[in-house]
Amino acid sequence: MSLGTAVRLPVRAWRRARLRTRLVALAAAAVVLALVLSVVVLVVVLRTTLERALDVTALQTAQDVAAQEDAGALPELIPAGGTTVIQVIDENGQVLAATGGADRLKSMLPVDELVEVEREGTRYEPGHSFGVDGVVRVAAVSAGTESDPKTVLVAVPATEVHESVRVVRVVVLGGYALLLIVLVVLAWRMVGAALHPVEALRRGAEMITAGRPASGDADRLPVPRAQDEIYRLAITLNSMLARLDAARARQRAFVADAAHELRSPLASLRTQIEVAEVTSVPADPADLLADVERLTRLVNDLLLLARMDDGPAQRRPAEPVELAVVADAVAGRSTGTRVPVVRADRPGAASAVVEGDEDALTRVVTNLVENAVRYAEARVEVRLGSDGDQARLEVIDDGPGIPAEDRERVFARFTRTSHARDRDSGGAGLGLAIAREVVRRHGGSIVLSDAEPHGLVASVHLPLSRPPEAAEDDER
């Protein structure tokens, strides 16, 4: 392995992992935001709760001492438990009573600050002013009378509050950091597992593009086991690939058949011209004209099929078409054919009007009549009628017919029955294919069935055109 290849491989792996990295990064950012908010809320709630407990203790102690002072039952040495510091101070800042650990001569806070503390209720103060390490939570309550006002100052050590909040913050942050690492690892693996089928689809598509099968089936994408959205995507893509394969197969077969069919008249023309050139005997114009006409019909049929394969964009605007007029025109042009073509209508023939392209429907009837004339023994009958909301046009011949197992196959392009493969019998196997495609585009169908006592019936069913009154009633 070269140095360039060795360098490119990690780069490609990193590029493939960019989406995975972005998704994990977004998930991690969301988790970090949630964890930070939870830490802030936890610390604020814990601090508030502990401070409230200290405030309740300090205020309650100050109120109790103030009540004793007002009752004249407060000793100079105030009894207090723990490390609570208490002072009773007059309006001049003189200490009247205090706990054992407090200053008995000087107020721990100036008089103006005492007023501020009393107004605020409680606040933090440095502990060195009260003979305590750390910080304290102080509270001040008024006592005495208007003529002899006094202030009770209580200081409760708050170091444990700060220490508790710090410990909780450190422990929670450390635990959240470990939790975040675990979640990132899990998210990385889960996102990788979720994107693995997508990567498999990408590799499969790349292999198909390169001409190599993506799986056991040629030109198919791997389908994941999980019945999820990616599974449905793979099924849909495989269905699309199957349709594309079928279209390519039809196109290859169409091109091959077209080339084969075009080769025959061209080869015949070439042979006759070469023979005429070698022998100096002019070729028979009738034979040349027959081959030219056959070649012209084949090319026109191929162009028509190509236009129909292009889709609805190539269709002409629909207009009312009287099938009786179409049938009469086709029958009239068939005068002088090998067998006579006659018209015999059923009830409702006069009202057989459909919406569509008159030229295209004329082509359908022409193809069916020419096909019937080719195989009929004595006559061909074109019969028109209507059944309910369907117009029905039948072309009946008394020829050998078509076996039931071949009646669907003959609608395929370039398909001919075994007794119709000689050059003189005409068609290239496109007439029925063109007829069915045109009828399908008009919302109808073609069915082949047996005629009595023998022969074939080609039945064309097309939806009748609705009268303007019925269309207006529907709009209302």
C-alpha positions as CSV (number, residue, x, y, z in Angstrom):
1,M,0.0,0.0,0.0
2,S,1.4,3.4,-1.0
3,L,1.7,6.4,1.4
4,G,-1.0,8.3,-0.6
5,T,-3.4,5.4,-0.3
6,A,-2.7,5.0,3.4
7,V,-3.4,8.7,3.9
8,R,-6.6,8.7,1.8
9,L,-8.2,5.8,3.7
10,P,-8.6,7.6,7.0
11,V,-9.8,10.7,5.2
12,R,-12.5,8.7,3.4
13,A,-13.5,7.1,6.7
14,W,-13.7,10.5,8.3
15,R,-15.8,11.8,5.5
16,R,-18.2,8.8,5.8
17,A,-18.4,9.5,9.5
18,R,-19.2,13.2,9.2
19,L,-22.9,12.7,9.3
20,R,-22.6,10.3,12.2
21,T,-20.3,12.8,14.0
22,R,-22.8,15.7,13.4
23,L,-25.7,13.7,14.8
24,V,-23.8,12.6,17.9
25,A,-22.5,16.2,18.4
26,L,-26.0,17.5,18.2
27,A,-27.3,14.9,20.6
28,A,-24.3,15.6,23.0
29,A,-25.0,19.3,22.9
30,A,-28.6,18.8,23.8
31,V,-27.6,16.5,26.6
32,V,-25.0,19.0,27.9
33,L,-27.5,21.8,27.8
34,A,-30.0,19.7,29.7
35,L,-27.4,18.6,32.3
36,V,-26.1,22.2,32.8
37,L,-29.6,23.4,33.4
38,S,-30.3,20.6,35.8
39,V,-27.1,21.4,37.7
40,V,-28.0,25.1,37.9
41,V,-31.5,24.3,39.1
42,L,-30.2,21.7,41.7
43,V,-27.6,24.1,43.1
44,V,-30.0,27.0,43.3
45,V,-32.6,24.9,45.0
46,L,-30.2,23.4,47.4
47,R,-28.6,26.8,48.3
48,T,-32.0,28.4,48.7
49,T,-33.3,25.6,50.9
50,L,-30.2,25.6,53.2
51,E,-30.2,29.4,53.4
52,R,-33.9,29.4,54.2
53,A,-33.2,27.0,57.1
54,L,-30.4,29.2,58.4
55,D,-32.6,32.3,58.1
56,V,-35.5,30.6,60.0
57,T,-33.0,29.5,62.8
58,A,-31.4,33.0,63.0
59,L,-34.7,34.9,63.0
60,Q,-36.3,32.6,65.5
61,T,-33.4,32.9,67.9
62,A,-33.4,36.7,67.5
63,Q,-37.1,36.9,68.2
64,D,-36.8,34.6,71.3
65,V,-33.9,36.8,72.6
66,A,-35.9,40.0,71.9
67,A,-38.9,38.6,73.8
68,Q,-36.7,37.8,76.8
69,E,-35.2,41.3,76.6
70,D,-38.6,42.9,76.5
71,A,-39.7,40.8,79.5
72,G,-36.6,41.9,81.4
73,A,-35.5,38.3,81.8
74,L,-32.4,38.3,79.6
75,P,-29.1,37.7,81.5
76,E,-26.0,39.5,80.4
77,L,-24.5,36.1,79.4
78,I,-26.9,34.8,76.8
79,P,-27.0,31.0,76.7
80,A,-26.8,29.6,73.1
81,G,-26.1,26.3,71.7
82,G,-23.4,25.4,69.1
83,T,-21.5,28.2,67.4
84,T,-24.4,30.7,67.2
85,V,-23.2,34.2,68.2
86,I,-25.7,36.7,69.8
87,Q,-25.5,40.4,70.8
88,V,-28.0,42.8,72.3
89,I,-27.0,46.4,71.3
90,D,-28.5,49.7,72.3
91,E,-29.0,52.7,70.0
92,N,-25.5,53.9,70.8
93,G,-23.8,50.7,69.8
94,Q,-23.1,49.5,73.3
95,V,-23.3,45.8,73.9
96,L,-25.9,45.0,76.7
97,A,-25.7,41.2,76.6
98,A,-24.0,38.6,74.5
99,T,-23.2,34.9,74.2
100,G,-20.0,33.5,75.6
101,G,-18.1,33.6,72.3
102,A,-19.2,37.1,71.3
103,D,-17.5,40.4,71.9
104,R,-19.0,41.9,75.1
105,L,-17.6,45.4,74.5
106,K,-18.1,46.3,70.8
107,S,-20.9,45.6,68.4
108,M,-19.9,43.1,65.7
109,L,-21.6,45.4,63.1
110,P,-21.7,49.2,63.0
111,V,-25.1,50.8,63.9
112,D,-25.8,51.9,60.3
113,E,-25.2,48.3,59.1
114,L,-27.5,47.0,61.9
115,V,-30.3,49.1,60.4
116,E,-29.6,47.7,56.9
117,V,-29.6,44.1,58.2
118,E,-32.8,44.7,60.1
119,R,-34.4,46.1,57.0
120,E,-33.1,43.3,54.7
121,G,-33.9,40.5,57.3
122,T,-30.8,38.4,56.7
123,R,-27.5,38.6,54.8
124,Y,-24.0,37.1,54.6
125,E,-21.1,38.7,56.5
126,P,-17.4,37.6,56.8
127,G,-17.0,35.3,59.8
128,H,-13.8,36.9,61.2
129,S,-15.9,39.9,62.5
130,F,-17.9,37.4,64.6
131,G,-14.9,35.2,65.7
132,V,-16.0,32.4,63.3
133,D,-14.2,30.9,60.3
134,G,-15.7,31.3,56.9
135,V,-18.9,33.3,56.5
136,V,-22.0,33.7,58.7
137,R,-25.6,34.4,58.1
138,V,-26.7,37.4,60.2
139,A,-30.2,38.5,61.3
140,A,-31.3,41.6,63.3
141,V,-34.5,42.1,65.2
142,S,-35.7,45.2,67.1
143,A,-36.3,45.0,70.8
144,G,-37.0,47.4,73.8
145,T,-39.2,50.4,73.7
146,E,-39.4,53.6,71.7
147,S,-37.6,55.5,74.4
148,D,-35.0,52.8,74.8
149,P,-34.6,51.0,71.4
150,K,-32.4,47.9,71.2
151,T,-31.3,45.5,68.5
152,V,-30.8,41.8,68.8
153,L,-28.0,40.6,66.4
154,V,-27.7,36.9,65.7
155,A,-25.0,35.3,63.5
156,V,-25.2,31.7,62.4
157,P,-22.2,30.0,60.7
158,A,-22.9,29.4,57.0
159,T,-19.7,27.6,56.0
160,E,-21.5,24.2,55.9
161,V,-24.0,25.6,53.4
162,H,-21.3,26.7,51.1
163,E,-19.4,23.5,51.6
164,S,-22.5,21.4,50.9
165,V,-23.3,23.3,47.7
166,R,-19.7,22.9,46.6
167,V,-19.6,19.2,47.3
168,V,-22.9,18.7,45.5
169,R,-21.7,20.7,42.5
170,V,-18.5,18.8,42.2
171,V,-20.1,15.4,42.7
172,V,-23.0,16.2,40.3
173,L,-20.7,17.6,37.6
174,G,-18.3,14.6,37.9
175,G,-21.2,12.2,37.7
176,Y,-22.7,14.1,34.8
177,A,-19.4,14.1,33.0
178,L,-19.2,10.3,33.3
179,L,-22.9,10.1,32.2
180,L,-22.2,12.3,29.2
181,I,-19.3,10.1,28.1
182,V,-21.5,7.0,28.4
183,L,-24.3,8.6,26.5
184,V,-21.9,9.8,23.8
185,V,-20.5,6.3,23.4
186,L,-24.0,4.8,23.3
187,A,-25.2,7.5,20.9
188,W,-22.2,6.9,18.6
189,R,-23.0,3.2,18.5
190,M,-26.7,3.7,18.1
191,V,-26.4,6.3,15.3
192,G,-23.8,4.1,13.6
193,A,-26.2,1.1,13.8
194,A,-29.1,3.3,12.5
195,L,-27.0,4.6,9.6
196,H,-25.5,1.3,8.7
197,P,-28.4,0.3,6.4
198,V,-28.1,3.7,4.7
199,E,-24.4,3.1,4.2
200,A,-25.2,-0.4,2.8
201,L,-27.7,1.2,0.4
202,R,-25.0,3.7,-0.7
203,R,-22.5,1.0,-1.2
204,G,-25.0,-1.0,-3.1
205,A,-25.9,1.9,-5.4
206,E,-22.2,2.6,-5.9
207,M,-21.6,-1.0,-6.9
208,I,-24.6,-0.9,-9.3
209,T,-23.3,2.2,-10.8
210,A,-19.9,0.6,-11.3
211,G,-21.6,-2.4,-12.9
212,R,-21.1,-4.9,-10.1
213,P,-24.0,-6.6,-8.3
214,A,-24.9,-5.1,-4.9
215,S,-26.1,-8.4,-3.5
216,G,-27.1,-11.9,-4.6
217,D,-29.5,-10.4,-7.1
218,A,-28.0,-8.3,-9.9
219,D,-28.9,-4.5,-9.7
220,R,-30.6,-4.8,-6.3
221,L,-30.0,-2.9,-3.1
222,P,-29.6,-4.8,0.2
223,V,-32.8,-4.8,2.3
224,P,-32.3,-4.4,6.0
225,R,-34.0,-6.8,8.4
226,A,-35.7,-4.1,10.5
227,Q,-39.2,-3.3,9.2
228,D,-38.6,0.5,9.4
229,E,-38.5,3.5,7.1
230,I,-35.1,2.4,5.6
231,Y,-36.6,-1.0,4.9
232,R,-39.5,0.6,3.0
233,L,-37.0,2.9,1.2
234,A,-34.9,-0.1,0.1
235,I,-38.1,-1.9,-1.1
236,T,-39.2,1.2,-3.0
237,L,-35.8,1.7,-4.6
238,N,-35.6,-2.0,-5.6
239,S,-39.0,-1.7,-7.2
240,M,-37.8,1.3,-9.1
241,L,-34.6,-0.6,-10.2
242,A,-36.8,-3.5,-11.3
243,R,-38.9,-1.2,-13.4
244,L,-35.8,0.3,-14.9
245,D,-34.4,-3.1,-15.6
246,A,-37.6,-4.1,-17.3
247,A,-37.6,-0.9,-19.3
248,R,-34.0,-1.5,-20.3
249,A,-34.8,-5.0,-21.3
250,R,-37.8,-3.9,-23.3
251,Q,-35.7,-1.2,-24.9
252,R,-32.9,-3.7,-25.8
253,A,-35.5,-6.1,-27.2
254,F,-37.2,-3.4,-29.1
255,V,-34.0,-2.1,-30.7
256,A,-32.9,-5.7,-31.5
257,D,-36.3,-6.5,-33.1
258,A,-36.5,-3.2,-34.9
259,A,-33.0,-3.8,-36.3
260,H,-34.0,-7.3,-37.4
261,E,-37.2,-6.2,-39.0
262,L,-35.5,-3.3,-40.8
263,R,-32.7,-5.6,-42.0
264,S,-35.1,-7.8,-44.1
265,P,-36.5,-5.2,-46.5
266,L,-33.2,-3.4,-46.7
267,A,-31.5,-6.7,-47.5
268,S,-34.1,-7.5,-50.2
269,L,-33.7,-4.0,-51.8
270,R,-29.9,-4.4,-51.7
271,T,-30.1,-7.8,-53.3
272,Q,-32.4,-6.8,-56.1
273,I,-30.3,-3.7,-56.9
274,E,-27.0,-5.7,-56.8
275,V,-28.5,-8.4,-59.1
276,A,-29.8,-5.7,-61.5
277,E,-26.3,-4.1,-61.5
278,V,-24.5,-7.4,-62.2
279,T,-26.9,-8.8,-64.7
280,S,-27.8,-5.5,-66.3
281,V,-31.4,-6.5,-66.1
282,P,-33.6,-3.8,-64.4
283,A,-35.2,-4.8,-61.1
284,D,-38.9,-5.2,-61.0
285,P,-40.3,-1.8,-59.8
286,A,-43.3,-3.6,-58.2
287,D,-41.0,-5.7,-56.0
288,L,-38.9,-2.6,-55.1
289,L,-42.0,-0.6,-54.3
290,A,-43.4,-3.5,-52.1
291,D,-40.2,-3.5,-50.1
292,V,-40.2,0.3,-49.8
293,E,-43.8,0.3,-48.7
294,R,-43.1,-2.4,-46.1
295,L,-40.0,-0.4,-44.9
296,T,-42.1,2.8,-44.8
297,R,-44.9,1.1,-42.8
298,L,-42.3,-0.3,-40.3
299,V,-40.6,3.0,-39.8
300,N,-43.9,4.8,-39.3
301,D,-45.0,2.2,-36.8
302,L,-41.7,2.5,-34.9
303,L,-42.0,6.3,-34.8
304,L,-45.6,6.0,-33.6
305,L,-44.6,3.6,-30.8
306,A,-41.7,5.9,-29.9
307,R,-44.1,8.9,-29.6
308,M,-46.5,6.9,-27.5
309,D,-43.6,5.8,-25.2
310,D,-42.7,9.5,-24.6
311,G,-45.9,9.8,-22.5
312,P,-49.0,11.9,-22.4
313,A,-47.1,15.1,-23.4
314,Q,-47.2,13.9,-27.0
315,R,-51.0,13.3,-27.1
316,R,-53.3,15.6,-29.1
317,P,-56.3,17.3,-27.3
318,A,-59.3,15.0,-27.0
319,E,-62.4,15.7,-29.1
320,P,-65.7,13.9,-29.8
321,V,-65.2,11.1,-32.2
322,E,-68.1,9.2,-34.0
323,L,-66.9,5.6,-34.2
324,A,-69.5,5.0,-37.0
325,V,-67.7,7.6,-39.2
326,V,-64.3,6.0,-38.4
327,A,-65.6,2.5,-39.2
328,D,-67.2,3.6,-42.5
329,A,-64.0,5.4,-43.5
330,V,-61.8,2.3,-42.8
331,A,-64.3,0.0,-44.6
332,G,-64.5,2.3,-47.6
333,R,-60.7,2.3,-48.0
334,S,-60.7,-1.5,-47.8
335,T,-62.5,-1.8,-51.2
336,G,-60.5,-4.1,-53.5
337,T,-58.8,-6.0,-50.7
338,R,-58.3,-9.8,-50.8
339,V,-61.6,-10.3,-49.0
340,P,-64.5,-7.9,-48.7
341,V,-64.9,-5.7,-45.6
342,V,-68.6,-5.2,-44.7
343,R,-70.3,-3.1,-42.0
344,A,-73.1,-4.5,-39.8
345,D,-74.0,-2.4,-36.7
346,R,-75.7,-3.4,-33.5
347,P,-78.3,-1.3,-31.7
348,G,-76.9,2.0,-30.4
349,A,-74.3,2.4,-33.1
350,A,-75.4,5.9,-34.0
351,S,-74.8,7.1,-30.4
352,A,-71.3,5.5,-30.2
353,V,-69.4,8.8,-29.6
354,V,-66.2,8.8,-27.6
355,E,-63.6,11.4,-26.5
356,G,-60.2,11.0,-28.1
357,D,-58.0,11.4,-31.1
358,E,-59.8,10.6,-34.3
359,D,-56.5,9.8,-36.2
360,A,-55.3,7.5,-33.5
361,L,-58.6,5.6,-33.3
362,T,-58.7,5.4,-37.1
363,R,-55.3,3.8,-36.9
364,V,-56.7,1.2,-34.4
365,V,-59.5,0.2,-36.6
366,T,-57.2,0.1,-39.7
367,N,-54.7,-2.2,-37.9
368,L,-57.5,-4.5,-36.8
369,V,-59.1,-4.6,-40.2
370,E,-55.8,-5.2,-42.0
371,N,-54.9,-8.0,-39.6
372,A,-58.3,-9.6,-40.2
373,V,-58.1,-9.3,-43.9
374,R,-54.7,-10.9,-43.8
375,Y,-56.1,-14.1,-42.3
376,A,-59.8,-14.2,-43.4
377,E,-61.1,-16.8,-45.7
378,A,-64.2,-15.1,-47.2
379,R,-65.0,-11.8,-45.5
380,V,-64.4,-9.4,-42.7
381,E,-67.2,-7.7,-40.8
382,V,-66.9,-4.4,-38.8
383,R,-69.7,-4.2,-36.2
384,L,-70.4,-1.3,-34.0
385,G,-72.7,-0.9,-31.0
386,S,-72.8,0.2,-27.3
387,D,-73.2,-1.6,-24.0
388,G,-74.2,0.7,-21.2
389,D,-71.6,3.4,-20.9
390,Q,-69.2,1.6,-23.2
391,A,-68.9,1.8,-27.0
392,R,-68.1,-1.6,-28.6
393,L,-66.4,-2.0,-31.9
394,E,-65.9,-5.6,-33.2
395,V,-63.8,-6.7,-36.2
396,I,-64.7,-10.3,-37.1
397,D,-63.0,-12.5,-39.6
398,D,-63.6,-16.2,-40.6
399,G,-59.9,-17.2,-40.6
400,P,-58.0,-19.8,-38.5
401,G,-58.2,-17.6,-35.4
402,I,-55.6,-17.5,-32.6
403,P,-55.3,-20.2,-29.9
404,A,-56.5,-19.0,-26.4
405,E,-53.0,-19.3,-24.9
406,D,-51.5,-17.0,-27.6
407,R,-54.2,-14.2,-27.4
408,E,-52.3,-12.1,-24.9
409,R,-48.9,-12.8,-26.4
410,V,-49.8,-11.4,-29.8
411,F,-50.2,-7.9,-28.3
412,A,-46.5,-7.8,-27.6
413,R,-44.3,-5.9,-30.0
414,F,-42.9,-7.8,-33.0
415,T,-44.9,-10.9,-32.1
416,R,-46.5,-12.9,-34.9
417,T,-48.1,-16.3,-35.1
418,S,-46.2,-19.1,-36.7
419,H,-48.2,-19.0,-39.9
420,A,-47.6,-15.3,-40.3
421,R,-43.8,-15.1,-40.4
422,D,-43.3,-15.1,-44.1
423,R,-42.5,-11.9,-45.9
424,D,-45.5,-11.9,-48.1
425,S,-48.0,-12.1,-45.3
426,G,-47.2,-8.5,-44.3
427,G,-47.1,-7.2,-40.8
428,A,-44.1,-6.8,-38.6
429,G,-46.0,-7.7,-35.4
430,L,-46.6,-4.1,-34.4
431,G,-50.2,-3.6,-35.4
432,L,-51.9,-5.1,-32.4
433,A,-49.3,-3.6,-30.0
434,I,-50.1,-0.1,-31.4
435,A,-53.8,-0.7,-31.3
436,R,-53.8,-1.8,-27.6
437,E,-51.5,1.1,-26.6
438,V,-53.8,3.7,-28.3
439,V,-57.0,2.1,-26.8
440,R,-55.4,2.0,-23.4
441,R,-54.6,5.7,-23.6
442,H,-58.3,6.3,-24.4
443,G,-59.3,4.4,-21.3
444,G,-60.5,1.3,-23.1
445,S,-59.5,-2.3,-23.8
446,I,-59.1,-4.8,-26.6
447,V,-60.2,-8.4,-26.1
448,L,-59.7,-11.3,-28.6
449,S,-62.3,-14.1,-28.6
450,D,-63.6,-16.9,-30.9
451,A,-66.0,-16.2,-33.7
452,E,-68.9,-18.5,-34.8
453,P,-68.5,-21.0,-36.4
454,H,-64.8,-20.2,-36.7
455,G,-62.5,-17.2,-36.8
456,L,-61.5,-14.4,-34.5
457,V,-63.4,-11.4,-32.9
458,A,-61.3,-8.4,-31.9
459,S,-63.5,-6.3,-29.5
460,V,-62.6,-2.7,-28.7
461,H,-64.3,-1.2,-25.7
462,L,-64.2,2.5,-25.2
463,P,-66.0,4.8,-22.7
464,L,-68.8,6.8,-24.3
465,S,-68.6,10.5,-24.4
466,R,-70.9,12.1,-21.9
467,P,-73.5,14.6,-23.2
468,P,-73.1,18.2,-22.1
469,E,-76.2,18.1,-19.9
470,A,-74.9,15.2,-17.8
471,A,-71.6,17.0,-17.3
472,E,-73.4,20.2,-16.2
473,D,-75.5,18.1,-13.8
474,D,-72.3,16.6,-12.2
475,E,-70.8,20.1,-11.8
476,R,-74.0,21.3,-10.0
